[in-house]
Amino acid sequence: MSASDTRFDDIRPYRDSEVPAVLARVLADPELLGALARFRFPALPGWALAGLKPVVAWLLRRQTRSVVDVKSFQAVVEHYMKQMIDSTTTALTVSGLEQLDRNHAYLFVSNHRDIAMDPAFVNWVLWHNGMDTVRIAIGDNLLTKPFASDLMRLNKSFLVRRGETAPKKIYAALKQLSAYIHHSVVNEKASVWIAQREGRAKDGLDRTEEAIIKMFAMSKPKEQPFADFIRELNIVPVAISYEWDPCDVAKARELYHKAEHGSYQKDTHEDVQSIAAGIAGHKGRVHVSFGEVLRADFADAEAVVREIDRQVICQYRLFPSNYLAYAEQGHVCADVDARSTTEEQRQFDERLTQCPPEYRPYWLAMYANPLHSVRERQAS
C-alpha cells in the first residue's frame, strides 16, 4: 500500500516509516510504565511504583534500541514469545505447512480459543519455517488504552471496529474491513489471520460464523462470481489445539452464569486479565494445523462455512484431556486408557478439583466437545 493511500489509515498496522515515532510515544506513556511497574513489583505501594517509572522507561528503551521497523520490532516480540513457550508449554507442534507456498499470501481463518495466543502461535510457526508473519484482525473493544492499540498495530495488527451502533456506520466499517483484507492478500501479497467467529469458543465448539464469510464478500465486484472471489482470497482453515486452557475456569464461570441467570456482565478489565492469563498460564501441548486452500466452486457463504468447519474439526489435535473429560461426562470411551497416562489422569483430576462444583459441567464440556465434534463428523 503506497503512503498516499489513506483508505485504511484508521485501522491498518503501522508502516515501517512510522515505527520510530510510535515506539517513542509508547515508551513515554506514563500509564504503560505504571502498569509494567505494578506487574513487575505487585507488592510495592503506589508512591514507590511512581518512582520506578523512569527505571522501567530506561529498561524498555534499552530492550528496543535496535527497533527501526516492523520486522525488528517483531524480533523483540519473538524473544519474549520464546520465553513464554519455554515456560508455559511442554511442546509446540505444527502440521500442514508443506501445503503452503512461502511466496503466496493467504487468509488464515482460525478457530478461536485465546485472544492473544491464537495468532501468536500461528506467527511463531510461520516465522520459524521461513514464512512471513501475518496481519492480525483484532477487535478495537480489546484496545481501550492508546498504548495497547499502538503496541498491537506495531505488531501488524489491524482493527476490527465493533463500537459502531448506527446501521450506516456499521455497514461502512464492515465494508472497509472487507476491502482491507482483500487488498492485503490480493494486492499487497500480505497474509492475514482472522478468527472464524467473534469471541472465543468458550464451550469448545469450533464453528464458523457465516457473517464472517459474508463480510469477506462485501468487497466483491458485482460482476465477479462468488466462487472466483473466494479462490482469490486463498482461504486456509487453521485449527489450534491446546492441551490445557489457562482460562478454562473463567470460561466455565461465564457459561454457568449465562445458563443460570441469562447473562454475564464482564468486569471492566476482564478481557485484559484473560489476555494476561492466556499468555502466562500453563498450556501443556499446543498444536497448530494448517488446512488446504479453499479452491472448490463454492456457491455461497454457507458452503464456505461448511468446508472451513469440516477442516477445522478434522485437523483438531485431540489430547488426553479431551478423552478424559468425555469419559468423565459418562460416555463410554475405550480410548482413555490407551491415550492417557497415570500422570495425565492426575493432572486432569487436579485441574478439575480446582474448578468450583457448579462450573464443572461447563468445564468438562469445554474439553469434551472437540471429541464430540470429531465423532459426530465421523458418523455423518
C-alpha positions as CSV (number, residue, x, y, z in Angstrom):
1,M,0.0,0.0,0.0
2,S,1.5,3.3,-1.0
3,A,2.0,6.1,1.5
4,S,-0.6,8.2,-0.4
5,D,-3.3,5.5,0.0
6,T,-5.2,6.7,3.1
7,R,-8.3,4.5,2.8
8,F,-7.3,2.2,5.7
9,D,-5.3,4.6,7.9
10,D,-7.6,4.3,10.9
11,I,-7.4,0.5,11.0
12,R,-4.2,-0.7,9.3
13,P,-1.0,-1.7,11.1
14,Y,1.8,0.9,11.2
15,R,4.2,1.2,8.4
16,D,8.0,0.9,8.8
17,S,8.4,4.6,8.5
18,E,6.0,5.2,11.4
19,V,7.6,2.8,13.8
20,P,10.3,5.1,15.5
21,A,7.8,7.8,16.3
22,V,5.1,5.4,17.5
23,L,7.6,3.5,19.7
24,A,8.9,6.7,21.2
25,R,5.3,7.6,22.1
26,V,4.6,4.2,23.6
27,L,7.8,4.2,25.7
28,A,6.8,7.6,27.1
29,D,3.3,6.7,28.1
30,P,3.0,7.0,31.9
31,E,0.1,4.6,32.1
32,L,2.0,1.8,30.4
33,L,5.1,2.5,32.5
34,G,2.9,2.4,35.7
35,A,1.2,-0.8,34.6
36,L,4.6,-2.6,33.9
37,A,6.0,-1.4,37.2
38,R,2.9,-2.7,39.0
39,F,3.1,-6.0,37.1
40,R,6.8,-6.5,38.0
41,F,6.5,-5.3,41.6
42,P,2.9,-6.0,42.7
43,A,3.6,-5.7,46.5
44,L,5.0,-2.2,46.3
45,P,2.9,0.8,47.4
46,G,1.8,3.3,44.8
47,W,4.3,6.0,45.7
48,A,7.2,3.6,45.3
49,L,5.8,2.4,41.9
50,A,5.7,6.0,40.7
51,G,9.4,6.3,41.4
52,L,10.1,3.2,39.3
53,K,8.6,4.6,36.1
54,P,11.9,6.2,34.9
55,V,13.7,2.9,35.5
56,V,11.1,1.0,33.6
57,A,11.3,3.5,30.7
58,W,15.1,3.1,30.6
59,L,14.9,-0.7,30.5
60,L,12.3,-0.6,27.7
61,R,14.4,1.8,25.7
62,R,17.4,-0.5,26.2
63,Q,15.5,-3.5,25.1
64,T,14.1,-1.8,22.0
65,R,17.2,0.1,20.9
66,S,17.6,-2.0,17.8
67,V,14.0,-1.4,16.6
68,V,13.8,0.6,13.5
69,D,11.0,-1.0,11.6
70,V,8.2,-3.6,12.0
71,K,10.5,-6.6,11.4
72,S,12.9,-5.5,14.1
73,F,10.0,-4.9,16.5
74,Q,8.7,-8.4,15.8
75,A,12.2,-9.7,16.6
76,V,11.9,-8.3,20.1
77,V,8.4,-9.8,20.4
78,E,9.9,-13.2,19.2
79,H,12.4,-13.1,22.1
80,Y,9.6,-12.8,24.7
81,M,7.5,-15.3,22.8
82,K,10.3,-17.9,23.1
83,Q,10.4,-17.3,26.9
84,M,6.7,-17.8,27.1
85,I,6.7,-21.0,25.0
86,D,9.6,-22.4,27.1
87,S,7.9,-21.7,30.4
88,T,4.2,-22.4,29.7
89,T,4.1,-25.2,27.1
90,T,5.5,-28.7,27.1
91,A,5.5,-29.0,23.3
92,L,4.6,-26.9,20.3
93,T,4.0,-28.8,17.0
94,V,2.7,-27.9,13.6
95,S,1.3,-29.7,10.6
96,G,0.2,-28.8,7.1
97,L,2.8,-26.2,6.3
98,E,4.1,-28.3,3.4
99,Q,0.8,-27.4,1.6
100,L,1.6,-23.7,1.6
101,D,3.8,-21.7,-0.7
102,R,6.0,-19.1,1.1
103,N,5.7,-16.9,-2.0
104,H,1.9,-16.7,-1.7
105,A,-0.3,-14.8,0.7
106,Y,-3.2,-16.5,2.5
107,L,-6.2,-15.6,4.5
108,F,-5.9,-17.8,7.6
109,V,-9.3,-18.4,9.1
110,S,-8.7,-20.0,12.5
111,N,-10.7,-21.4,15.4
112,H,-10.6,-19.1,18.4
113,R,-9.7,-20.2,21.9
114,D,-7.3,-17.5,23.2
115,I,-7.4,-13.7,22.5
116,A,-3.6,-13.2,22.1
117,M,-2.1,-16.7,21.8
118,D,-4.0,-18.0,18.8
119,P,-2.4,-15.6,16.3
120,A,0.8,-15.5,18.2
121,F,1.3,-19.3,17.8
122,V,0.4,-19.0,14.1
123,N,3.0,-16.3,13.7
124,W,5.6,-18.3,15.6
125,V,5.4,-21.4,13.4
126,L,5.3,-19.3,10.2
127,W,8.3,-17.2,11.3
128,H,10.3,-20.3,12.2
129,N,9.5,-22.0,9.0
130,G,10.8,-19.2,6.7
131,M,7.4,-17.6,6.0
132,D,6.3,-14.0,6.7
133,T,4.2,-13.2,9.7
134,V,0.5,-12.3,9.3
135,R,-1.6,-9.2,9.7
136,I,-3.8,-9.9,12.7
137,A,-7.5,-8.9,12.9
138,I,-8.3,-7.7,16.5
139,G,-11.4,-6.1,17.9
140,D,-11.0,-2.5,18.9
141,N,-13.0,-3.3,22.0
142,L,-9.9,-5.0,23.4
143,L,-7.7,-1.9,22.9
144,T,-9.3,0.6,25.2
145,K,-5.9,2.2,26.0
146,P,-4.0,4.1,23.4
147,F,-0.7,2.4,24.2
148,A,-2.4,-1.0,23.7
149,S,-3.6,0.0,20.3
150,D,-0.1,1.3,19.4
151,L,1.6,-1.9,20.5
152,M,-0.8,-4.1,18.6
153,R,-0.5,-2.1,15.4
154,L,3.3,-2.2,15.7
155,N,2.9,-6.0,15.7
156,K,1.0,-6.0,12.4
157,S,-2.5,-6.0,13.9
158,F,-5.4,-4.1,12.2
159,L,-8.5,-3.0,13.9
160,V,-12.0,-4.5,13.6
161,R,-14.3,-1.7,14.6
162,R,-17.0,-3.1,16.9
163,G,-18.1,0.1,18.7
164,E,-20.3,1.5,15.9
165,T,-24.1,1.4,16.6
166,A,-25.7,3.3,13.7
167,P,-26.5,0.9,10.8
168,K,-24.8,3.0,8.2
169,K,-21.6,3.2,10.2
170,I,-21.6,-0.5,10.9
171,Y,-22.0,-1.2,7.2
172,A,-19.2,1.3,6.3
173,A,-16.9,-0.3,8.9
174,L,-17.5,-3.8,7.6
175,K,-17.1,-2.8,4.0
176,Q,-13.8,-1.1,4.9
177,L,-12.6,-4.2,6.8
178,S,-13.6,-6.4,3.8
179,A,-11.7,-4.2,1.4
180,Y,-8.6,-4.1,3.6
181,I,-8.4,-7.9,3.9
182,H,-8.8,-8.3,0.2
183,H,-6.3,-5.5,-0.5
184,S,-3.8,-7.1,1.9
185,V,-4.0,-10.6,0.4
186,V,-4.5,-9.9,-3.3
187,N,-2.8,-6.6,-3.9
188,E,-0.1,-6.4,-1.3
189,K,0.6,-10.2,-1.0
190,A,0.4,-10.0,2.8
191,S,-1.1,-12.9,4.7
192,V,-4.0,-12.2,7.2
193,W,-5.2,-14.0,10.3
194,I,-8.8,-13.7,11.4
195,A,-10.8,-15.8,13.9
196,Q,-13.7,-17.9,12.5
197,R,-16.1,-16.1,14.9
198,E,-16.4,-13.1,17.1
199,G,-15.4,-14.1,20.6
200,R,-13.7,-17.2,21.8
201,A,-15.3,-20.6,21.5
202,K,-15.7,-20.9,25.3
203,D,-17.6,-24.2,25.0
204,G,-15.0,-25.9,22.8
205,L,-17.3,-26.0,19.8
206,D,-15.4,-24.5,16.9
207,R,-18.0,-23.1,14.4
208,T,-17.5,-20.5,11.7
209,E,-19.9,-17.6,11.8
210,E,-21.5,-17.1,8.4
211,A,-21.4,-13.4,8.9
212,I,-17.5,-13.5,8.7
213,I,-17.7,-15.0,5.2
214,K,-20.3,-12.6,4.1
215,M,-18.1,-9.8,5.4
216,F,-15.3,-11.0,3.2
217,A,-17.6,-10.9,0.2
218,M,-18.6,-7.3,0.8
219,S,-15.7,-6.1,-1.4
220,K,-16.5,-8.5,-4.3
221,P,-17.2,-6.7,-7.6
222,K,-20.8,-7.3,-8.7
223,E,-19.7,-8.9,-11.9
224,Q,-17.2,-11.4,-10.3
225,P,-18.6,-14.8,-9.4
226,F,-18.6,-15.6,-5.7
227,A,-16.5,-18.8,-6.2
228,D,-13.8,-16.9,-8.1
229,F,-13.7,-14.3,-5.3
230,I,-13.3,-16.9,-2.6
231,R,-10.5,-18.6,-4.6
232,E,-8.8,-15.2,-5.0
233,L,-8.5,-14.9,-1.2
234,N,-6.6,-18.1,-0.7
235,I,-8.5,-19.0,2.4
236,V,-6.8,-21.6,4.6
237,P,-8.6,-23.1,7.6
238,V,-6.4,-23.3,10.8
239,A,-7.0,-25.5,13.9
240,I,-5.2,-24.5,17.1
241,S,-5.4,-27.2,19.8
242,Y,-4.5,-26.6,23.5
243,E,-4.0,-29.5,25.9
244,W,-4.9,-27.1,28.7
245,D,-6.7,-23.8,28.6
246,P,-5.3,-21.3,31.1
247,C,-8.7,-19.6,31.1
248,D,-10.8,-22.7,31.5
249,V,-12.3,-21.9,34.9
250,A,-13.1,-18.3,33.9
251,K,-14.8,-19.5,30.7
252,A,-16.8,-22.1,32.7
253,R,-17.9,-19.4,35.1
254,E,-19.2,-17.2,32.3
255,L,-21.1,-20.1,30.7
256,Y,-22.6,-21.1,34.1
257,H,-23.9,-17.5,34.7
258,K,-25.3,-17.3,31.2
259,A,-27.1,-20.6,31.6
260,E,-28.4,-19.9,35.1
261,H,-29.0,-16.2,35.0
262,G,-29.4,-15.5,31.3
263,S,-26.5,-13.1,31.1
264,Y,-22.9,-12.4,32.2
265,Q,-21.5,-9.0,32.9
266,K,-17.8,-8.7,32.3
267,D,-15.7,-6.7,34.7
268,T,-14.1,-3.6,33.1
269,H,-10.6,-5.2,32.7
270,E,-11.7,-8.8,32.3
271,D,-10.5,-9.1,28.7
272,V,-7.1,-7.7,29.7
273,Q,-7.0,-10.3,32.5
274,S,-7.9,-13.0,30.1
275,I,-5.1,-11.9,27.8
276,A,-2.6,-12.0,30.7
277,A,-3.8,-15.4,31.9
278,G,-3.6,-16.8,28.4
279,I,0.0,-15.7,28.0
280,A,1.3,-16.7,31.4
281,G,-0.8,-19.8,32.1
282,H,0.2,-23.4,31.6
283,K,-0.9,-24.7,28.2
284,G,0.7,-28.1,28.1
285,R,1.0,-29.3,24.5
286,V,-0.1,-27.0,21.7
287,H,-0.6,-28.0,18.0
288,V,-1.2,-25.7,15.0
289,S,-2.6,-27.3,11.9
290,F,-2.9,-25.6,8.6
291,G,-5.6,-27.0,6.2
292,E,-5.9,-27.0,2.4
293,V,-6.6,-23.8,0.5
294,L,-10.2,-23.4,-0.5
295,R,-10.3,-24.0,-4.2
296,A,-13.7,-25.5,-4.9
297,D,-16.7,-23.8,-6.6
298,F,-18.4,-22.6,-3.5
299,A,-21.9,-21.4,-4.3
300,D,-22.4,-19.2,-1.2
301,A,-21.2,-18.3,2.3
302,E,-22.9,-21.3,3.8
303,A,-20.9,-23.6,1.6
304,V,-17.7,-21.9,2.6
305,V,-18.6,-22.2,6.3
306,R,-19.3,-26.0,5.9
307,E,-15.8,-26.5,4.4
308,I,-14.0,-24.4,7.0
309,D,-15.8,-26.2,9.8
310,R,-15.0,-29.6,8.3
311,Q,-11.3,-28.9,8.0
312,V,-11.0,-27.4,11.5
313,I,-12.7,-30.3,13.1
314,C,-10.8,-32.9,11.2
315,Q,-7.5,-31.1,11.8
316,Y,-8.0,-30.6,15.5
317,R,-5.4,-32.4,17.6
318,L,-7.1,-34.3,20.4
319,F,-5.2,-34.7,23.7
320,P,-5.8,-36.9,26.7
321,S,-7.6,-34.0,28.4
322,N,-10.3,-34.3,25.7
323,Y,-10.8,-38.0,26.2
324,L,-10.7,-37.8,30.0
325,A,-13.4,-35.1,30.0
326,Y,-15.5,-37.1,27.6
327,A,-15.3,-40.2,29.9
328,E,-16.0,-38.0,33.0
329,Q,-19.2,-36.9,31.3
330,G,-20.3,-40.6,31.5
331,H,-19.6,-41.6,27.9
332,V,-18.1,-44.9,27.1
333,C,-14.6,-44.1,25.9
334,A,-12.3,-47.1,25.2
335,D,-9.6,-44.6,24.1
336,V,-9.0,-43.2,27.5
337,D,-6.7,-45.9,28.8
338,A,-4.8,-46.1,25.6
339,R,-4.3,-42.3,25.3
340,S,-3.7,-41.1,28.8
341,T,-1.0,-42.0,31.4
342,T,-1.4,-42.0,35.2
343,E,0.3,-38.6,35.3
344,E,-2.1,-37.2,32.7
345,Q,-5.0,-38.5,34.8
346,R,-3.5,-36.9,37.9
347,Q,-3.2,-33.6,36.1
348,F,-6.8,-33.8,34.9
349,D,-8.2,-34.7,38.4
350,E,-6.2,-31.8,39.9
351,R,-7.4,-29.2,37.5
352,L,-11.0,-30.5,37.7
353,T,-10.8,-30.3,41.6
354,Q,-9.7,-26.6,41.3
355,C,-12.9,-25.8,39.4
356,P,-15.9,-25.0,41.6
357,P,-18.5,-27.8,41.5
358,E,-21.3,-25.7,39.9
359,Y,-18.9,-24.8,37.0
360,R,-17.7,-28.3,36.4
361,P,-20.3,-29.4,33.8
362,Y,-19.2,-26.5,31.6
363,W,-15.5,-27.1,32.3
364,L,-15.9,-30.7,31.2
365,A,-17.9,-29.8,28.1
366,M,-15.2,-27.3,27.1
367,Y,-12.7,-30.2,26.9
368,A,-15.0,-32.9,25.7
369,N,-16.8,-31.0,22.9
370,P,-13.9,-31.3,20.4
371,L,-14.1,-35.1,20.7
372,H,-17.9,-34.9,20.3
373,S,-17.4,-32.8,17.2
374,V,-15.0,-35.3,15.7
375,R,-17.2,-38.3,16.4
376,E,-20.3,-36.5,15.0
377,R,-18.3,-35.8,11.9
378,Q,-17.2,-39.4,11.6
379,A,-20.7,-40.6,12.0
380,S,-22.2,-38.3,9.3
